[in-house]
Amino acid sequence: GMMEMAEVSMCQSCGLPFNREHAHFIATEPDGSRSIYCTNCYKSGKFIDPDMTMEEMIDTIVPVLGKSIGKEEARNEMTALLPTLKRWK
């Protein structure tokens, strides 16, 4: 329905914010439409690492995000955020 078409504000796999600064990371679906995933996670209509678990995704993001907000805070945020994203529901 209409809800599906709403613009997502972040990658529904890793939580990367789709703000102006990150707009170039928004992946494209095979039909040319905007994906709900980013290019780090998704390419040509498929996940780049389809077997990745949510825990592995958290472990991948924490060192990167941790540089700006601290590793413990990054882990807490990601542990709360990822289960709400479409890929992990």
RAQUINOR-V240385 format. One record per residue. N is the residue number from 1. RES is the residue in one letter. SS is DSSP state (H for helix, E for strand, L for the rest). OMEGA is omega in whole degrees, 0 to 359 (none if undefined). Layout:
N & RES & SS & OMEGA
N & RES & SS & OMEGA
This chain:
1 & G & L & 182
2 & M & H & 182
3 & M & H & 182
4 & E & H & 185
5 & M & H & 182
6 & A & L & 178
7 & E & L & 176
8 & V & L & 185
9 & S & L & 180
10 & M & E & 176
11 & C & L & 182
12 & Q & L & 174
13 & S & L & 184
14 & C & L & 178
15 & G & L & 177
16 & L & L & 181
17 & P & E & 175
18 & F & L & 176
19 & N & L & 183
20 & R & H & 183
21 & E & H & 184
22 & H & H & 187
23 & A & H & 182
24 & H & H & 177
25 & F & H & 182
26 & I & E & 181
27 & A & E & 179
28 & T & E & 176
29 & E & L & 179
30 & P & L & 179
31 & D & L & 177
32 & G & L & 180
33 & S & L & 178
34 & R & E & 177
35 & S & E & 172
36 & I & E & 180
37 & Y & E & 179
38 & C & E & 183
39 & T & L & 176
40 & N & L & 187
41 & C & L & 200
42 & Y & E & 180
43 & K & E & 177
44 & S & L & 175
45 & G & L & 181
46 & K & E & 172
47 & F & E & 179
48 & I & L & 178
49 & D & L & 188
50 & P & L & 183
51 & D & L & 181
52 & M & L & 176
53 & T & L & 178
54 & M & H & 180
55 & E & H & 179
56 & E & H & 178
57 & M & H & 178
58 & I & H & 180
59 & D & H & 179
60 & T & H & 185
61 & I & H & 187
62 & V & H & 180
63 & P & H & 182
64 & V & H & 180
65 & L & H & 181
66 & G & H & 178
67 & K & H & 182
68 & S & H & 185
69 & I & H & 182
70 & G & L & 187
71 & K & H & 183
72 & E & H & 178
73 & E & H & 179
74 & A & H & 180
75 & R & H & 178
76 & N & H & 181
77 & E & H & 183
78 & M & H & 179
79 & T & H & 177
80 & A & H & 187
81 & L & H & 191
82 & L & H & 180
83 & P & H & 180
84 & T & H & 183
85 & L & L & 188
86 & K & H & 183
87 & R & H & 189
88 & W & H & 182
89 & K & L & none
